[in-house]
Amino acid sequence: MTAVEPGGSVVRRILLGSQLRRLRESRGITREAAGYSIRASESKISRMELGRVSFKSRDIEDLLTLYGVADEMERGSLIGLAREANVAGWWQSFGDVLPGWFQTYIGLEGAASLIRIYEVQFVHGLLQTEAYANAVVKRGMPNAPQAEIDRRVALRQERQKVLVSERAPRFHAVLDEAALRRPYGDRSVMRGQLSHLIEISEHPTVTLQVMPFSFGGHAGESGAFTMLRFPESDLSDLVYLEQLTSALYLDKQEEVTQYERVMTRLHEDSLGPAESRDLLRGLLQLS
């Protein structure tokens, strides 16, 4: 079995799920019938095809038989993919503070070749300093014990390693000026965060732009969102929309295209990287 890169298990689940869906649909088999064949419900087939659950080799074998896949090489490839998809990710050790719906995103984030984000409320998690992250978590969970806050901050710091790894994705961030001016923590925390943004904006795989107040209304009126692109040609771009207690993953072409247009306009209308650093330096002098 080949080594699984960070986040690769999640991508493999999604790839396997999409292949199973295509096989089922090409044979005209309903989810209900597929579920019956593996002693499961229609909803489990749906979760499998979305890559939201782990896979049992027996279930995959039974489904492939139902779908008429007899070629041993094809069967072996898909069963091997199922085994790789079940490899635990590093983030699972943070299961005590990590909701299940966010585990999927962390895996996808770690496997992406391009991450594009727009953020308006605060500095994006991949760009936060430890002190700033601590202030953000405390603001959102004022009654949480410090031990839990520390765990959540540690998780955020672990996520940030993706930006400096050997397989670092291209990361293109657009931060609304509001996110830079809204204070989290004391002045020293904000100064540290602004300094960090200036420093990381010069990293070769990072592009940082600021949408200034002076521009007025802009294309990001619907709020924060993330777009992920993967090196696997079989996996389409995803739009990730985080909510208070869950998240949405959009992969329908027409929806992704609309967000692509918004992201393109944000890139065009925001300050360029050099101008954005100048704005950050100005804010740092004022802080």
Backbone torsions as a table, in degrees:
resi	resn	phi	psi	omega
1	MET	NA	135.9	-179.9
2	THR	-73.6	154.7	177.6
3	ALA	-66.3	143.6	-178.9
4	VAL	-101.9	121.2	-179.1
5	GLU	-73.0	163.5	178.7
6	PRO	-52.7	127.0	179.0
7	GLY	83.0	-10.9	-175.7
8	GLY	-63.4	-32.3	-178.9
9	SER	-62.6	-38.0	178.7
10	VAL	-66.4	-44.2	178.6
11	VAL	-62.0	-40.4	179.0
12	ARG	-64.3	-37.6	176.2
13	ARG	-60.8	-44.2	-178.9
14	ILE	-67.7	-41.8	178.5
15	LEU	-62.3	-46.0	179.7
16	LEU	-64.1	-42.7	179.1
17	GLY	-59.9	-42.2	-179.2
18	SER	-67.9	-35.3	177.8
19	GLN	-68.5	-39.6	177.2
20	LEU	-64.1	-38.8	178.4
21	ARG	-63.7	-44.9	179.7
22	ARG	-62.1	-41.0	178.2
23	LEU	-62.8	-45.0	-178.7
24	ARG	-62.7	-47.0	-177.5
25	GLU	-66.9	-35.7	-179.8
26	SER	-66.4	-24.0	178.3
27	ARG	-94.9	-2.2	179.2
28	GLY	69.8	30.7	-178.0
29	ILE	-99.1	133.8	-179.3
30	THR	-77.4	160.2	175.5
31	ARG	-62.2	-36.6	-180.0
32	GLU	-61.3	-44.8	179.5
33	ALA	-66.5	-38.8	178.2
34	ALA	-64.6	-41.9	177.8
35	GLY	-61.5	-41.3	-179.8
36	TYR	-60.7	-36.5	-176.1
37	SER	-68.5	-22.6	179.2
38	ILE	-115.2	19.3	175.5
39	ARG	61.1	41.9	-177.6
40	ALA	-138.0	177.2	-178.0
41	SER	-91.1	165.7	174.6
42	GLU	-59.5	-37.5	-178.3
43	SER	-66.3	-31.6	177.6
44	LYS	-67.9	-39.5	176.5
45	ILE	-60.3	-41.7	178.5
46	SER	-60.8	-44.8	-179.8
47	ARG	-66.4	-36.9	177.1
48	MET	-63.5	-44.6	-177.5
49	GLU	-69.5	-21.2	175.9
50	LEU	-90.9	-4.6	-179.5
51	GLY	73.5	28.5	-175.6
52	ARG	-97.0	-3.1	-179.1
53	VAL	-135.2	164.2	174.1
54	SER	-77.7	165.8	-175.2
55	PHE	-116.9	139.7	171.0
56	LYS	-97.0	134.9	-178.8
57	SER	-56.4	-38.5	-179.9
58	ARG	-61.9	-41.5	179.8
59	ASP	-63.6	-43.2	-179.7
60	ILE	-63.2	-44.8	179.3
61	GLU	-59.4	-43.8	-179.2
62	ASP	-66.0	-39.8	179.2
63	LEU	-66.9	-41.6	179.1
64	LEU	-63.3	-37.0	175.7
65	THR	-64.9	-44.3	178.4
66	LEU	-60.4	-38.2	-177.2
67	TYR	-83.5	1.0	175.8
68	GLY	78.5	23.4	178.0
69	VAL	-87.6	103.3	-175.9
70	ALA	-104.9	-21.3	-178.0
71	ASP	-62.8	122.5	-174.8
72	GLU	-64.1	-34.7	179.3
73	MET	-66.7	-44.4	179.0
74	GLU	-65.7	-43.3	178.4
75	ARG	-61.4	-45.2	-179.0
76	GLY	-62.5	-38.1	179.5
77	SER	-63.6	-44.5	-177.8
78	LEU	-72.2	-37.0	177.7
79	ILE	-68.0	-38.4	175.7
80	GLY	-63.7	-38.5	177.6
81	LEU	-62.5	-37.4	178.1
82	ALA	-64.3	-40.8	178.8
83	ARG	-64.1	-43.3	179.2
84	GLU	-65.9	-33.4	-178.4
85	ALA	-67.7	-20.3	-177.0
86	ASN	-91.7	-0.4	178.6
87	VAL	-65.6	131.3	-176.9
88	ALA	-69.2	140.4	175.9
89	GLY	-90.1	159.0	-178.4
90	TRP	-57.6	-31.3	-175.2
91	TRP	-68.0	-17.9	-178.0
92	GLN	-67.4	-18.3	174.9
93	SER	-72.3	-10.9	176.6
94	PHE	-102.4	21.7	-176.6
95	GLY	-57.4	-22.9	-179.8
96	ASP	-69.4	-22.1	-179.3
97	VAL	-125.2	6.7	-174.1
98	LEU	-117.1	110.4	178.9
99	PRO	-64.5	150.2	-177.0
100	GLY	-57.3	-37.3	-176.9
101	TRP	-68.5	-22.7	179.5
102	PHE	-88.9	-22.1	177.2
103	GLN	-59.2	-40.5	178.7
104	THR	-59.4	-44.5	-178.4
105	TYR	-63.5	-43.1	-177.9
106	ILE	-61.2	-39.9	176.8
107	GLY	-62.6	-42.8	179.0
108	LEU	-66.8	-40.4	178.8
109	GLU	-60.3	-39.7	-178.7
110	GLY	-73.2	-17.5	-178.3
111	ALA	-103.8	-7.1	-175.2
112	ALA	-72.2	149.8	173.7
113	SER	-97.3	-17.9	177.6
114	LEU	-145.3	125.8	176.7
115	ILE	-120.1	122.8	176.7
116	ARG	-122.5	131.1	-176.5
117	ILE	-133.4	151.7	166.5
118	TYR	-126.0	128.8	-177.5
119	GLU	-132.5	139.4	-177.1
120	VAL	-124.7	-28.1	-174.3
121	GLN	-80.9	-46.3	179.5
122	PHE	-152.5	175.0	177.7
123	VAL	-62.7	138.1	-176.9
124	HIS	-60.4	147.5	-175.6
125	GLY	-55.5	-34.5	179.8
126	LEU	-71.4	-11.0	-176.2
127	LEU	-114.7	3.8	-174.9
128	GLN	-82.4	141.3	170.0
129	THR	-76.2	166.2	179.7
130	GLU	-61.2	-43.7	-178.2
131	ALA	-66.4	-41.7	179.1
132	TYR	-66.0	-43.7	178.8
133	ALA	-60.7	-40.2	178.1
134	ASN	-60.4	-42.0	179.4
135	ALA	-67.6	-39.4	179.5
136	VAL	-63.9	-46.0	-178.5
137	VAL	-65.5	-41.9	179.0
138	LYS	-62.6	-39.5	178.7
139	ARG	-63.7	-40.0	-178.6
140	GLY	-78.9	-24.7	-178.0
141	MET	-132.7	69.9	-172.5
142	PRO	-63.2	-21.6	-177.3
143	ASN	-102.0	4.0	-177.9
144	ALA	-74.8	142.8	175.9
145	PRO	-66.8	154.3	-176.5
146	GLN	-60.6	-32.0	180.0
147	ALA	-62.3	-39.8	178.9
148	GLU	-69.7	-40.3	177.5
149	ILE	-60.5	-43.1	179.4
150	ASP	-61.3	-39.6	179.4
151	ARG	-64.3	-42.5	-179.3
152	ARG	-67.2	-37.4	176.8
153	VAL	-67.4	-40.4	178.4
154	ALA	-62.3	-39.1	176.9
155	LEU	-61.6	-43.2	-179.7
156	ARG	-63.9	-40.7	179.0
157	GLN	-66.8	-36.5	178.2
158	GLU	-65.3	-39.7	177.5
159	ARG	-58.8	-37.0	-174.0
160	GLN	-65.9	-16.7	179.8
161	LYS	-62.9	-20.9	-179.5
162	VAL	-61.7	-29.0	-176.7
163	LEU	-74.6	-18.2	-178.0
164	VAL	-120.9	13.0	-179.7
165	SER	-78.0	170.4	178.6
166	GLU	-62.5	-30.3	-179.7
167	ARG	-104.6	33.1	-176.2
168	ALA	-54.3	132.0	176.4
169	PRO	-75.9	163.0	166.3
170	ARG	-72.8	132.2	-176.5
171	PHE	-122.7	117.6	-178.4
172	HIS	-119.7	111.4	-176.0
173	ALA	-113.2	134.5	169.8
174	VAL	-115.5	115.2	178.4
175	LEU	-106.5	128.2	173.4
176	ASP	-67.6	144.8	-179.8
177	GLU	-57.4	-27.7	178.3
178	ALA	-59.3	-37.0	-179.4
179	ALA	-66.0	-26.6	-178.5
180	LEU	-86.1	-26.8	-177.1
181	ARG	-93.6	-20.1	-178.8
182	ARG	-75.9	116.7	-173.7
183	PRO	-76.7	134.3	169.0
184	TYR	-125.1	121.1	-174.6
185	GLY	80.3	-170.5	-178.0
186	ASP	-87.1	-173.7	-175.2
187	ARG	-61.8	-38.0	-178.7
188	SER	-65.7	-34.5	177.7
189	VAL	-64.9	-45.6	-178.6
190	MET	-67.9	-37.1	178.2
191	ARG	-64.5	-42.0	177.9
192	GLY	-63.0	-38.6	-179.9
193	GLN	-68.6	-43.1	179.1
194	LEU	-63.9	-40.5	178.5
195	SER	-62.8	-40.7	179.7
196	HIS	-64.0	-40.2	179.2
197	LEU	-63.5	-40.3	178.2
198	ILE	-62.2	-44.1	-177.9
199	GLU	-66.0	-49.3	-174.7
200	ILE	-72.2	-22.9	179.4
201	SER	-65.5	-16.3	178.9
202	GLU	-95.0	1.6	176.7
203	HIS	-69.2	140.1	-172.9
204	PRO	-61.4	-25.8	-179.1
205	THR	-98.2	2.1	-176.6
206	VAL	-112.1	131.8	171.5
207	THR	-120.3	122.8	-178.1
208	LEU	-120.9	124.6	176.8
209	GLN	-125.3	151.9	177.9
210	VAL	-116.8	131.9	171.7
211	MET	-89.6	106.2	-172.8
212	PRO	-78.5	153.2	174.6
213	PHE	-55.3	-35.9	-173.9
214	SER	-62.4	-19.7	-180.0
215	PHE	-72.4	-25.5	-177.1
216	GLY	83.5	-151.6	179.2
217	GLY	-61.7	145.5	-176.1
218	HIS	-145.3	-177.5	-171.6
219	ALA	-69.9	-18.7	-177.4
220	GLY	-85.7	35.3	-174.8
221	GLU	-67.3	-20.6	-177.9
222	SER	-82.9	-7.3	177.1
223	GLY	107.0	-173.4	-174.5
224	ALA	-66.2	147.2	174.2
225	PHE	-160.5	162.6	179.9
226	THR	-128.6	141.1	174.4
227	MET	-120.0	132.4	-178.8
228	LEU	-119.6	136.9	174.6
229	ARG	-125.3	145.0	-173.0
230	PHE	-121.9	153.8	179.4
231	PRO	-70.4	-23.0	179.6
232	GLU	-71.7	124.2	-177.8
233	SER	-67.7	-22.9	-178.6
234	ASP	-79.7	-8.7	-175.6
235	LEU	-108.4	120.2	-177.8
236	SER	-77.4	163.9	175.1
237	ASP	-60.9	149.2	178.8
238	LEU	-122.8	145.8	170.0
239	VAL	-110.3	128.9	-178.5
240	TYR	-111.6	124.9	179.3
241	LEU	-121.9	111.5	-177.7
242	GLU	-88.2	136.7	177.2
243	GLN	-118.2	-176.4	-175.1
244	LEU	-66.4	-42.8	-175.5
245	THR	-123.8	10.0	-179.1
246	SER	-165.8	-171.7	178.7
247	ALA	-150.4	157.3	176.0
248	LEU	-112.4	140.1	175.3
249	TYR	-119.5	112.3	-177.5
250	LEU	-103.2	126.8	177.7
251	ASP	-132.2	1.6	176.0
252	LYS	-67.8	134.8	-171.7
253	GLN	-56.3	-41.9	-177.0
254	GLU	-66.3	-34.2	178.6
255	GLU	-74.4	-44.4	178.8
256	VAL	-60.0	-39.5	-179.3
257	THR	-62.2	-40.0	179.4
258	GLN	-63.7	-42.6	178.7
259	TYR	-69.3	-32.8	176.3
260	GLU	-60.3	-41.9	178.6
261	ARG	-63.1	-42.8	179.7
262	VAL	-63.7	-44.1	-179.4
263	MET	-63.4	-40.7	178.6
264	THR	-61.1	-42.8	178.8
265	ARG	-66.0	-37.5	177.6
266	LEU	-63.4	-41.1	177.8
267	HIS	-62.9	-41.8	-177.4
268	GLU	-71.0	-36.6	-172.3
269	ASP	-91.6	-18.1	179.9
270	SER	-77.6	166.4	173.9
271	LEU	-63.3	146.4	175.5
272	GLY	-67.4	168.7	-178.1
273	PRO	-54.6	-45.2	-179.0
274	ALA	-66.5	-44.3	177.9
275	GLU	-64.6	-35.0	178.8
276	SER	-65.2	-39.7	176.5
277	ARG	-64.3	-37.1	177.3
278	ASP	-62.6	-42.0	178.2
279	LEU	-63.1	-42.7	178.9
280	LEU	-61.8	-41.5	178.2
281	ARG	-64.4	-38.0	177.7
282	GLY	-63.9	-42.9	177.9
283	LEU	-64.6	-36.5	179.4
284	LEU	-64.7	-38.8	179.2
285	GLN	-67.2	-30.7	-178.8
286	LEU	-81.8	-18.8	-174.0
287	SER	-81.1	NA	NA
